[in-house]
Amino acid sequence: MRRTFYLLATLFIALQATAQPLPRVTPEQVGMDTQRLKYADQAIQKAVDNKEIPGAVLAVVKDGKMAYLKAYGNKQVYPKVIAMDTNTVFDMASVSKSMSTAICAMMLIERGQLRLQDKVSLYVPGFKPWQDSDGKKTDIRVADLMTHTSGLPPYAPVDSLKKKYGAPNPDGVIEYISNCKRDFAPRTDFQYSCLNYITLQRIIETISGQTLQQFAKENLFDVLGMKHTDYCPTGETLARCAPTEKQADGSVLKGMVHDPLARIMNGGISGNAGVFSSADDVAILAAALLNDGEYNGHRILSPAAVKTMRTVPRYVAGLGRTPGWDVFSPYASNNGDLFGPNTYGHTGYTGTSLILDPDSHTAVILLTNRVHPSDKGEVVRLRSVVANAVAGAILK
């Protein structure tokens, strides 16, 4: 009986440790200036006042600690107004590509089950290569998916796929991607494509024998104690969700991914979108990545894997994308102007953004639901000016 008690007590302590959020400190305790951070407050509040966004949550991670966490405006304005709070869970949209799909793929790489140079057709039978006008074929590889240099089209016709295959139908989506027109030869250009990461999802699921949701939860979210992060949220996490777009029937999407391919064709679990998360949870992930893959004694990736994820490969050196993240492509304006040259990040259509500067050990997490209620919000400039205000507040 006593042994059972101690085992249960040890398990409880371990679970508590895993679920521990970042230590909270004042900005000054990590070399930042609170007064300068107020410029970020002013920029976000101005966006709220101008109805560019209903509200937002800003989190700043510095040296593995939460240096700033604040909510602004409202998380819902239709059908009734509900104030934003720092515990709000957001539809992370395309940030899902980085914070889930890419990390899961990198886990398989460092376990010896996958290579960046593997042909996609090794895991997706019938996946067609690029073929030029002379009939010469070039295989598309895992690295090409992860860096958006595969030549796959940006998106897929959801209505046509639904009509042809029914919905949800992930197999139908993969069949479409396997055979659709390739726009250019791999590694010759950059084209941001959700189809890249849906294909990467299929590779992860084929190798692991689990759904992307299961693999990410077991190997990433639960390991770090990201207790309000998941695909298809339920329970308390669902209750905390910020709504997104108003639908034709007057309802609003809440806890259902906004992206149509992910929601309609992939049933909410999709390589391109679908993760829901809170500022506290994203901050834990950021702290782990800034600490070479480990947080609170729990490791998700090796230092080598983290370095690979934030490094633009030599074979696409001029295109600005790493295996999973953005460094200097045209989509990287959220990095701002003042963070270092090794800064990397990702954005999401719903209004989410995560950037990480490994040189200053800083992460900026700006979460909004700018698509609520009518998909007319605007955050591109806001992300950049907030990043600048945060960078300008770092004094040592």
Wavefront OBJ file of the C-alpha trace (Angstrom):
o trace
v 0.000 0.000 0.000
v 2.788 2.386 0.961
v 4.682 1.618 -2.257
v 1.542 2.284 -4.303
v 1.080 5.606 -2.513
v 4.622 6.707 -3.275
v 4.296 5.665 -6.910
v 1.100 7.667 -7.268
v 2.642 10.641 -5.481
v 5.681 10.526 -7.757
v 3.437 10.343 -10.833
v 1.386 13.308 -9.593
v 4.501 15.399 -9.008
v 5.814 14.495 -12.445
v 2.550 15.495 -14.076
v 2.508 18.755 -12.156
v 6.059 19.490 -13.281
v 5.173 18.741 -16.876
v 2.211 21.115 -16.789
v 4.177 23.963 -15.233
v 3.910 27.234 -17.195
v 6.865 29.525 -17.714
v 8.102 31.422 -14.649
v 6.733 34.964 -14.748
v 9.094 37.854 -14.157
v 9.118 41.592 -14.663
v 10.684 42.787 -17.896
v 13.495 44.397 -15.936
v 14.484 41.043 -14.421
v 15.458 39.819 -17.907
v 16.997 43.039 -19.182
v 13.929 44.610 -20.755
v 12.262 47.987 -20.230
v 8.583 48.020 -19.229
v 8.110 51.577 -20.441
v 9.390 50.689 -23.898
v 7.066 47.670 -24.051
v 4.166 50.082 -23.736
v 4.788 51.034 -27.356
v 3.598 47.519 -28.217
v 0.541 48.072 -26.011
v -0.243 51.290 -27.850
v 0.090 49.688 -31.272
v -2.200 46.801 -30.373
v -4.763 49.061 -28.713
v -4.794 51.293 -31.776
v -5.532 48.251 -33.950
v -8.412 47.340 -31.631
v -9.770 50.898 -31.663
v -9.572 50.986 -35.459
v -11.447 47.670 -35.599
v -8.575 45.993 -37.418
v -8.806 43.216 -34.808
v -11.392 42.491 -32.090
v -8.641 41.818 -29.556
v -5.289 40.197 -28.936
v -2.960 38.520 -26.489
v 0.730 39.422 -26.465
v 3.330 37.219 -24.783
v 7.058 37.909 -24.658
v 9.452 35.130 -23.688
v 12.965 36.138 -22.666
v 15.670 33.834 -21.318
v 13.146 31.048 -20.729
v 10.800 33.237 -18.694
v 7.513 34.981 -19.379
v 8.536 38.636 -19.344
v 5.250 40.079 -20.570
v 1.715 38.747 -20.928
v -1.239 40.962 -21.640
v -4.724 40.839 -23.189
v -6.374 43.586 -25.217
v -9.881 44.249 -26.496
v -12.413 41.460 -26.945
v -12.218 37.820 -27.924
v -15.795 37.965 -29.215
v -17.902 40.786 -30.612
v -20.703 38.701 -32.154
v -23.326 37.619 -31.177
v -22.336 39.233 -27.880
v -19.245 40.983 -26.604
v -16.838 38.993 -24.423
v -13.607 40.532 -23.177
v -10.269 39.027 -24.180
v -8.238 37.318 -21.462
v -4.762 35.828 -21.408
v -6.135 32.272 -21.131
v -7.925 32.487 -24.484
v -7.291 29.621 -26.904
v -6.771 30.610 -30.544
v -7.062 28.881 -33.896
v -3.345 28.921 -34.749
v -4.049 28.417 -38.487
v -0.799 28.031 -40.452
v 1.378 28.379 -37.360
v 0.276 24.744 -37.007
v 2.694 23.925 -39.826
v 5.652 24.968 -37.687
v 4.568 24.227 -34.138
v 3.220 20.762 -34.902
v 3.706 19.226 -38.364
v 7.300 20.314 -38.939
v 8.411 19.435 -35.417
v 6.781 16.005 -35.686
v 8.606 15.406 -38.972
v 11.885 16.481 -37.403
v 11.305 14.014 -34.567
v 11.068 11.208 -37.102
v 14.221 12.469 -38.814
v 16.291 12.407 -35.643
v 14.910 8.930 -34.835
v 16.267 7.624 -38.134
v 12.829 6.979 -39.642
v 12.790 9.790 -42.203
v 15.265 11.871 -44.227
v 14.928 15.348 -45.656
v 16.201 13.931 -48.944
v 13.700 11.069 -49.075
v 11.423 11.066 -52.092
v 7.794 11.788 -51.228
v 6.803 8.807 -53.391
v 8.566 6.521 -50.928
v 5.719 7.181 -48.486
v 2.893 8.311 -50.781
v 2.502 5.720 -53.567
v 1.694 7.266 -56.926
v 2.940 10.741 -55.933
v 3.983 12.243 -59.268
v 7.322 13.991 -59.841
v 7.881 17.216 -61.740
v 8.146 16.650 -65.475
v 9.521 19.250 -67.880
v 8.561 19.867 -71.493
v 11.162 17.341 -72.661
v 9.741 14.648 -70.427
v 12.595 14.779 -67.895
v 11.369 13.953 -64.383
v 12.555 15.389 -61.063
v 11.415 13.824 -57.794
v 9.881 15.957 -55.075
v 11.512 15.316 -51.705
v 10.585 15.840 -48.060
v 12.875 18.885 -47.833
v 11.000 20.465 -50.742
v 7.710 20.130 -48.886
v 9.131 21.607 -45.690
v 10.756 24.607 -47.408
v 7.848 25.295 -49.793
v 10.066 24.715 -52.816
v 8.240 21.657 -54.196
v 6.298 23.416 -56.930
v 2.941 22.214 -55.603
v 0.060 24.693 -56.035
v -0.760 26.917 -53.051
v -4.161 25.351 -52.313
v -6.844 22.991 -53.605
v -10.437 23.514 -54.811
v -12.363 22.451 -51.719
v -15.823 22.492 -53.327
v -14.645 20.333 -56.219
v -12.913 17.886 -53.893
v -15.983 17.648 -51.688
v -18.173 16.973 -54.723
v -15.801 14.323 -56.084
v -14.737 12.514 -52.900
v -17.245 13.474 -50.227
v -16.141 15.065 -46.964
v -14.202 14.592 -44.866
v -11.919 12.507 -47.056
v -8.151 12.815 -46.372
v -7.421 10.042 -48.887
v -9.182 12.040 -51.585
v -7.066 15.093 -50.763
v -3.864 13.062 -51.036
v -5.016 11.573 -54.347
v -5.589 15.100 -55.658
v -2.190 16.357 -54.434
v -0.410 13.307 -55.850
v -1.691 14.037 -59.335
v -2.233 17.802 -59.543
v -0.157 20.057 -61.806
v 3.266 21.010 -60.450
v 4.002 24.686 -61.056
v 7.809 24.521 -61.302
v 10.751 22.188 -60.825
v 11.637 21.473 -57.177
v 14.124 23.878 -55.539
v 14.021 26.399 -58.388
v 11.521 28.759 -56.717
v 9.481 29.393 -53.568
v 5.703 29.054 -53.449
v 3.910 28.874 -50.143
v 1.571 25.884 -50.273
v -0.767 24.263 -47.793
v -0.540 21.120 -49.934
v 3.107 20.694 -48.913
v 2.191 20.246 -45.279
v -0.868 18.099 -45.889
v 1.464 15.780 -47.789
v 3.954 15.934 -44.915
v 1.113 14.967 -42.581
v 0.488 11.829 -44.625
v 4.188 10.933 -44.414
v 4.195 11.358 -40.619
v 1.074 9.238 -40.275
v 2.401 6.526 -42.593
v 5.660 6.191 -40.667
v 4.222 6.496 -37.148
v 1.013 4.530 -37.627
v -0.791 7.298 -35.719
v -2.853 10.289 -36.737
v -1.039 13.608 -36.675
v -3.168 14.547 -33.671
v -2.146 11.439 -31.750
v 1.534 11.746 -32.614
v 1.741 15.448 -31.789
v -0.127 15.058 -28.513
v 1.934 12.084 -27.346
v 5.358 13.304 -28.446
v 5.076 17.087 -28.244
v 2.126 18.728 -26.518
v 1.862 16.354 -23.556
v 5.629 16.107 -23.137
v 5.901 19.878 -22.702
v 2.728 20.182 -20.639
v 0.888 22.234 -23.268
v -2.419 21.344 -21.672
v -4.611 23.622 -23.804
v -3.080 22.724 -27.176
v -4.651 20.214 -29.539
v -6.490 19.609 -32.781
v -10.313 19.500 -32.491
v -10.381 20.925 -28.937
v -12.881 19.668 -26.371
v -13.856 20.411 -22.796
v -12.225 23.377 -21.055
v -9.964 24.071 -24.037
v -12.997 24.377 -26.315
v -14.723 26.653 -23.820
v -11.716 28.992 -23.868
v -11.592 29.262 -27.667
v -11.912 32.601 -29.411
v -14.481 32.424 -32.225
v -13.471 33.114 -35.795
v -15.677 33.772 -38.813
v -19.439 34.189 -38.874
v -21.125 31.566 -41.069
v -24.047 31.882 -43.483
v -26.457 30.515 -40.886
v -25.468 33.192 -38.358
v -23.312 30.936 -36.208
v -19.599 31.506 -35.665
v -16.821 28.958 -35.891
v -15.506 28.184 -32.421
v -13.104 25.336 -31.790
v -13.450 24.318 -35.449
v -10.500 25.171 -37.643
v -11.142 28.119 -39.958
v -9.129 26.788 -42.914
v -11.570 25.086 -45.355
v -9.247 22.289 -46.491
v -8.447 21.395 -42.904
v -12.025 21.708 -41.643
v -14.028 20.252 -44.520
v -11.756 17.746 -46.227
v -9.450 16.682 -43.375
v -11.957 16.764 -40.531
v -9.998 19.259 -38.427
v -6.749 17.273 -38.220
v -4.548 18.615 -40.977
v -0.891 19.236 -41.656
v -1.505 22.791 -42.844
v -3.765 24.031 -40.009
v -5.872 22.822 -37.112
v -3.881 23.382 -33.922
v -5.550 25.418 -31.191
v -3.386 26.883 -28.452
v -2.996 29.590 -25.811
v -0.272 32.163 -25.230
v 1.008 30.244 -22.193
v 1.317 27.034 -24.182
v 2.962 28.627 -27.213
v 5.377 30.304 -24.793
v 6.390 26.887 -23.427
v 7.117 25.655 -26.938
v 9.078 28.821 -27.705
v 11.128 28.407 -24.529
v 11.939 24.812 -25.506
v 13.058 25.810 -29.006
v 15.167 28.670 -27.643
v 16.742 26.191 -25.211
v 17.902 23.722 -27.881
v 14.768 21.581 -27.671
v 14.296 21.199 -23.920
v 11.995 22.828 -21.364
v 11.638 22.057 -17.671
v 13.665 18.859 -18.031
v 11.552 17.581 -20.920
v 13.196 17.290 -24.336
v 11.268 17.295 -27.620
v 14.169 17.692 -30.065
v 17.930 17.447 -30.038
v 20.028 20.628 -30.381
v 21.047 19.444 -33.863
v 17.403 19.099 -34.928
v 16.511 22.560 -33.620
v 19.470 24.082 -35.457
v 18.432 22.331 -38.680
v 14.879 23.609 -38.298
v 16.006 27.227 -38.073
v 18.646 27.092 -40.810
v 17.925 27.819 -44.478
v 19.377 24.865 -46.444
v 22.220 25.598 -48.861
v 20.291 24.206 -51.828
v 17.577 26.879 -51.431
v 19.780 29.512 -49.784
v 18.217 32.442 -51.580
v 14.598 31.545 -50.850
v 14.454 32.176 -47.119
v 12.649 29.122 -45.789
v 13.951 26.527 -43.376
v 12.515 23.023 -42.852
v 9.456 24.342 -41.051
v 9.992 28.054 -40.501
v 10.426 31.370 -42.273
v 13.587 33.474 -42.013
v 13.476 35.967 -44.891
v 10.871 34.966 -47.467
v 8.239 37.549 -48.500
v 6.049 36.129 -45.711
v 8.527 37.026 -42.940
v 7.575 40.642 -42.262
v 6.301 39.608 -38.822
v 9.964 39.329 -37.784
v 10.145 43.117 -37.780
v 13.238 45.202 -38.451
v 15.303 44.999 -35.266
v 15.699 41.355 -34.291
v 18.837 39.522 -35.412
v 19.488 37.800 -38.756
v 18.833 34.345 -37.300
v 15.270 35.221 -36.289
v 12.673 32.765 -37.540
v 8.916 32.466 -37.221
v 5.552 31.803 -38.822
v 2.164 33.427 -39.186
v -1.398 32.181 -39.419
v -4.296 33.428 -41.555
v -6.545 33.884 -38.519
v -4.152 36.498 -37.133
v -1.597 34.501 -35.182
v 2.182 34.982 -35.149
v 5.230 33.467 -33.474
v 8.790 34.715 -33.917
v 11.949 33.522 -32.185
v 15.347 35.221 -32.000
v 17.950 32.702 -30.796
v 20.605 35.426 -30.462
v 18.695 37.463 -27.859
v 16.827 34.403 -26.499
v 13.529 36.166 -27.153
v 10.188 35.058 -28.563
v 7.243 37.275 -29.485
v 3.807 35.660 -29.553
v 0.995 37.804 -30.920
v -2.355 36.030 -31.039
v -5.430 37.616 -32.581
v -8.621 36.355 -34.199
v -8.648 39.018 -36.890
v -11.104 36.958 -39.006
v -13.833 37.478 -36.377
v -16.554 38.140 -37.230
v -16.355 38.843 -40.974
v -12.808 38.018 -42.189
v -11.967 41.683 -42.727
v -9.316 42.282 -40.086
v -5.721 43.279 -40.799
v -2.577 42.375 -38.851
v 0.378 42.345 -41.276
v 1.723 45.753 -40.267
v 0.756 45.276 -36.623
v 2.882 42.147 -36.279
v 5.942 44.008 -37.504
v 5.538 47.100 -35.338
v 4.906 44.962 -32.253
v 8.068 42.974 -32.992
v 9.989 46.248 -33.294
v 8.616 47.550 -30.000
v 9.587 44.338 -28.222
v 13.066 44.289 -29.765
v 13.506 47.948 -28.822
v 12.701 47.112 -25.208
v 15.629 44.684 -24.937
v 18.445 46.626 -23.276
v 20.785 43.781 -22.327
l 1 2 3 4 5 6 7 8 9 10 11 12 13 14 15 16 17 18 19 20 21 22 23 24 25 26 27 28 29 30 31 32 33 34 35 36 37 38 39 40 41 42 43 44 45 46 47 48 49 50 51 52 53 54 55 56 57 58 59 60 61 62 63 64 65 66 67 68 69 70 71 72 73 74 75 76 77 78 79 80 81 82 83 84 85 86 87 88 89 90 91 92 93 94 95 96 97 98 99 100 101 102 103 104 105 106 107 108 109 110 111 112 113 114 115 116 117 118 119 120 121 122 123 124 125 126 127 128 129 130 131 132 133 134 135 136 137 138 139 140 141 142 143 144 145 146 147 148 149 150 151 152 153 154 155 156 157 158 159 160 161 162 163 164 165 166 167 168 169 170 171 172 173 174 175 176 177 178 179 180 181 182 183 184 185 186 187 188 189 190 191 192 193 194 195 196 197 198 199 200 201 202 203 204 205 206 207 208 209 210 211 212 213 214 215 216 217 218 219 220 221 222 223 224 225 226 227 228 229 230 231 232 233 234 235 236 237 238 239 240 241 242 243 244 245 246 247 248 249 250 251 252 253 254 255 256 257 258 259 260 261 262 263 264 265 266 267 268 269 270 271 272 273 274 275 276 277 278 279 280 281 282 283 284 285 286 287 288 289 290 291 292 293 294 295 296 297 298 299 300 301 302 303 304 305 306 307 308 309 310 311 312 313 314 315 316 317 318 319 320 321 322 323 324 325 326 327 328 329 330 331 332 333 334 335 336 337 338 339 340 341 342 343 344 345 346 347 348 349 350 351 352 353 354 355 356 357 358 359 360 361 362 363 364 365 366 367 368 369 370 371 372 373 374 375 376 377 378 379 380 381 382 383 384 385 386 387 388 389 390 391 392 393 394 395 396
